[in-house]
Amino acid sequence: MNEVRRVYLDMVGCRLNQSELESFARQFRAAGYTLVETPEGADWVVINTCTVTAAADADSRAKARQAHRAGAKQIVLTGCWATLHPSEAQTLPGVTRIIPNDQKESLVEQLTELYDLEPLEREPLPGSRHRTRAFIKVQDGCDNHCTFCITRLARGRSRSRPIPDVLADIRAALGEDKGASDGTAFAREIVLSGVHLGSWGQDFTPPLHLRHLVQAILQECEVPRLRLSSLEPWDLDERFFRLWENPRLCRHLHLPLQSGCAETLRRMARKTTPQEYARLIETARSLIPDVAITTDIIVGFPGEDANEFAQSLAFIEQMVFAGGHVFAFSARPGTAAARLSAQVPPALRKQRSQQVRKILAASAHAYRRNFLGRTVRVLWETAQRNESQGWHMSGLSDNYLRVQAVSAQPLTNQISEVSLTTLMGEKMSGILLS
């Protein structure tokens, strides 16, 4: 057996990176390694990097430097930034190995030099990555050609995981194969993730749709809550939204818009228009009561003049999103958008970001306010002891409301009904009903 025994896992970026980190954790444990909570003194530090923006690049480099300063013996970088910039990654202090995305599936095998690893009971990642939900990777890569996106270059073509493989991962995450009864040791929520999640199944013969995977999971697994990560709007239709007749599907859809201006979307090579997007939102809301629809917006895309930004701003306000992420355009080398003329000055990008964030904050507040006096089911993530009041609980509803309540006992990783009484900024508080 290799002398390396202690492994620290870290990441920058999306839910797909999180799901890959959880897969690494299972494989390292099966190989006899111990996962530790901090990089201090770790024999291996594995960092799953990201390159979606310049800030993600910087964060990826910073993670490696922090691990080196903490005394990590060997640092391994994988993920999108390390894949696209291997020479730069190799120069970082303490980095001994770069494993590109196309070799990521065998990362643990390469590092441990072991094969045919024995299955191991799923456990949460230690420390800050102890989760009540499990991120399951069902798809990788992307065949779209959005002009701003570097991820397609880093991840390659779209590939779907077969249904039996996905079901096996979910059963392990839920502890179904261990005969668990109370569920406290295992995930209570499954999150499906992918680079282009909505394209799942299109590379099969015959092709399948993501709804077929969702139906299989709901039929074959006793998952209390099933959540979907980001979905491109052109992959969805009324048949897909009718899946939410099953109450175990979380009423939260993250549908990236990127811009509310048709001309800007055309330069982005997005496969939708504001009118098509609006019709999709209307269909989703008609079939999924109280659904939270969140989005991604890019401001300052090359050529976005005052008129285009005004159109985008008005459309974003019209959609009344339950929240969203705003990104000032970051030119990624190798993308078509980096070569476009009429680049927007950084100061103007920052100003426009603030304007969009203000609108999204107002619509998110209005969405949360609508639930005052109503009852929601909350999956508790954390519990903090208060000697005079009991336990302060914090968790998420299925439609992504951050909820707090006080309990006589810790309820971490359990689902409870809560009557919502108070709105406090981005959080809500309530009273436990059970």
N, C-alpha and C positions, 0 to 999 in steps of 0.2 A: 504494500500500500504506500502511496505517496506520503511523504512526511507532512505535507500541508494538512492542517486540521481545521483551522478557523477561517471562515469566509464572511466578508461583509459585502452586502449588495446595496447598490444605490442607483439612482436614475435621474434623468431630466426629461421632461416632456409629457407625452400623452398617455392615455389609458392603455394603449397597446404596449407601450414600454413597461407599464406596471404589470400587465398580464405576463409579459415575457420574464420579468423579474421573478414573479411567483413560480413560473415554470422552472427557472434556474434553481430556486430554493428547494423545490421538491426533488430535483435531480441530485443536488449536492447532498441533501440529507440521505437520499437512498445510497449514495456512494460512501456514506460514513463520515461526512464532514459536519462541523458544527457552525451554525449561523450565529453571528454575534451582532450586538446592537450598535456598535460604533466601530470606526475604522482603526481605533487605537490598538496597535499590536496585532492586527489581523494578518494572517499569512497571505491571503488573497483578498484583494478588493476588486470587485467587478462593477463597472459603471456602464449603464446603458445610456448612451448619449443622444442628443437631439440637435437638429440643425434647422428647425422650421423658421427661426428668426436669428438675427445677429445676437440677440440677448441669450437665446438658447445655446448658441456656440460658446458664448462667454461663460454661461453657467456650467456647461460641460467641462470646460477647461478648469474652472474653479473647483469643481468636485474632485478632479484628479489632484490638483495642488493641495487641497485640504487633506486628502487621504495621505499624501506623501508627508505633509507636516505632522500628521497624527502618528506616523511611524509604521505605516503599512509596508510589509516586506515586498510584495509584488502587486502591481496594479495592472488590471486588464481592462481595456476599453473596447466596447462594441457599440452598436447603434449607428444612427444616421450620420452624426458628425464625424465619428471615427472612421466610418466607411468612406466618406467623401474626402476626408483630410487625413489620411493615414500617416503621411510624413510629418505633419505638424504634431499629430497626436503622439507619435513615437518620441518626439523631443521633450515631452513633458517629464518632469522629474519623477522617477519611480515607476514609469510605465514600462512594462517588460513585454507586453504583447498586445497586438491589435487583432481583433476577430471581426471581420466585416459581416454585414447583415446576411450575405448569402451563405455564411458558415455558422450563423447564430444558433441554428437548431442543434448543432453538435458542440456548442461551446463547453458545456460541462464535461462531455466525453473527451474533448481535446485536453482540457485542463487536468482531469483526473486520470486519463489514460485507462479508463475502465469501460467495459461494454456490458450489455445486457443487465442494466441496473435493475435491482429488485424494486417492485412497487413499494411505496412508503406512504403511511397515513399522512394526509394533508394537515399541515400546521400553518398558522399565520406567520408572516415574516416578523422577526423580533423587533422590539423598539417601536419607532415611530410608524412602522409599516404594518402594525397589528391592525387588521381590518375585519369588519363585520361582513364585508362583501368580498367576493372573489371575481377577479377580472379574468375572463376566459378569451383567449385569442382564437378567433374562428376564421380569420382571413388576413392576408398580408399582401403588400404591393398595390399598385394602382395602374390602370390603363388610361386614365384621363390625362389631359394635357393642359391643365390650368396653368396659365403663363407665369404665375407668381410662385408656384409650388416647387420646392426642391425635393420633397419627400419621394416623389415618383422615381427620381434619379437614384436616391439612396436605397429604396426598397425594391425596385424592380417591378416586373409585371405582376398582375393580380393573380393570387393563388388562394383557393378555398380549402379549408380542412374538411374532410368527410364527416358526415353526421355521427357515425359510431365513435370517432375520436373525440369529437366535441362532447358527446354524451358521457363518455368515460371520464373526461376531465371534470364535468359538472357533478357527476356522482361522487367523485373523490372529494370535491370541494364541499359538498353537502354532507359527506359522511354516510351516504346511503349504503355503501358496501361494508360499513363498520357496524351497522345496526344501531346507530345513534338514535336516541329517543327524544332528548330534550333540545338537541341542536345547539347547545351552548358552546361546544368545542369546534363547531364548523360554521361555515358561511351561511347566512340567512338570505343573502341576496346575491344573485349572479348577474354580472355585467358582461355582455357580449361586446368584444372590441375587434377592430380591424382598421387598416389604413383607409380602405374604401369598403366599409361594412356592408353597404347596400348592394355591392356587386357579388356578395357571397353566392356561390352556386352557378354563376354564369359561365365558368370555365369547365363545368362538368358536361358529360355526354350521357343522356340529354341534359340540357341546362335546367337548373333549379333556381328558385327565387328565395330570398332571405325568409319569406313567410313560411316556407317549407321547413326550414331549420327551426324557427320559433315554434311552429306547431309540433314538431317532433320533441322538442325540449319540454313543452307543456304537457304532452301526452306521456312521455317516458320518464320524467324526473319529478320528484316531489319538491320542486323549488318553491319556497314561499313567495319570493319576489324575483322577477326577471326584468332587468333593465337593459336598454340598448344604448350604446354610445353613439357618437356623431353619425348622421345619415345624410347623404346627399339627396336633395329634394327630387331630382329626376329619377330616382330609383323607386319611388313610392307611388301608390295608387289607393283607391278606395278599398280594394280587397285586403291590402296590407293593414289599413287602419281598423278594419273590422276584427282583426285579431284581438283588439282591446276589449272585446266582449268578455274575455277571460280576465277576471279581476287581479290575477297574479302578475299581469304585465304592468310595469310602472308607468304611470301617466306623465311621462316626461319625454319629449322629443327635442333633440338638439339638431337643428336643421340649418347649416351654414348658408347665409345669404350672400355675404361678402360685400355687396353693394345693392342699393335700391335704385340704381340708375341703369337702364337697359344698355346704354352705350358703354358704360364702364364694364358691365358684365360681358359684353361682346369682346372687349380687349382682354379681359381675363380668361376668355375661352370657357366661360361657365355655360353649362347646358340648360340654362333656364332663363326666363325673363321675369321682371317684377310681376307682371300679370299672371303668369303661370304659377309663380311662387304664392301669390295671394290666394289663388283658387285652391292650391294644395292646403294652405293653412286653414281656409274656410272648411274644407272637407274634413280635415283632421279634427277641428274643434266641434264639428257637427256630430262626429262619430265617437269622440272620446271626451266625455264631459269633464270639465275642470282641468284639461290637459295643460301642462306647463310647456310652452314652446320657447326654447332659448336658441341663440344664434351666434354666429361669428361675423364680424364686420371688419373690413380692411378700409382704412381711410388713407388718402394721399396716394392712391394708385396713379402711376404715370398717366398724364393727360386729364386727370380729374380737375376740371376747372370749377369756378364758383357755381356755375349753373348745374353741372353734374352733381356736385356735392349737395346742393340745395334739393335736387330731386331725390337723392339718396336719403337725406335727412328726413324729408317729408314722408317717404315710404316707410322708413324705420318707425317713425312715430305712428303711422297708420296701422302697423302690424301689432302694436301693443304686446311686445314680447315680455315674457316672464323673467328675462335676464339675458345676458350675453357677454361675449368677450370682444374687446375692441383692440385692433392691432394697427399701429401706424405702419404703412408699407415699408418693408425691409427688403432691399434688392439682394437676392441670393444669386451669387455667381453661377452661371450655367443655365439660368432660367431665361425664357424669352422676355419677361417683364424687365429684367435688368438692362436689356438692350433698347428698351423703348425710349423715345424722346419725351420731352416735356415732363421731366421728373419734378415732383412737387417738393419745395424746400422743406427741410426738417421742422422748422418752426411752425409752418402752416400745418404740417401733418399733426404736430402735437396739439395745436389749437383745435383742429377738427376732431381729434380723438376725444378731447374734453367735451365737445358739444354732443357727440354721439353717446358718450358715457352718461351725460346728464339726462338724455332722453331715455336711455335704457334703465337708469336708476329709477326714474319716475314711473315707468310702466311696470317695473318689477315691484315697486312699492304698492302700486294699485292692485297688482295680482295678489300679493300677500294679504292686503287689507280685506280683500273679498272673502277670506277664510275666517275672519273674526267671528266667533260664536258658533263655528262649525266643528265637527269632529273628524280627525284624521288618524290614520294608523302610522305609528312612528317606529322605526328600527333604531334602537338606542346604540350609540357608538361609544360614548364615554360616560363615566360616573365618577364624581368627585365628592368625597365625604365632607359633610358640614355637621359639626357636633350638635348644633342647635336645631337644624332643619332636616337632617337625614342625608339623602344623596341628591346632588344636583346632576340631572341627566341631560344629555344633549344627543340629538339624533336627527334623522331625515325622514320625512314622509315620502310616499312613493312618487309624489309630484314635486319633490326636491325642495320642500319647505324645511328650513333649519328650525327645529323646535327644541325648547327647553322645558323641563318640568322637575318637580321635586318628588322624590319617592322615599318610602320608608326602607327600601332595600335596593341594592344595585341591580339594575335590569339590563346590563350591557349585553348586546347581541340578542335581545328579545324584542318582540313587536307588541306595542301596547296602543290602546285607543286613548286619544288625548283630546279634550275640549279646549280649543284655542281661545284665549282670553285677551292677550295683549300683543301688540306689534311694537317691537323695539329695533328700529333700523332694519337690518337684514335678517333679524331673527324674530321668532314668535315664541311666546310662552303660553303654557296651558296647564290644565289640571288632569291628572291621570284618572281615567274612568275604570280601569281594571288593573 
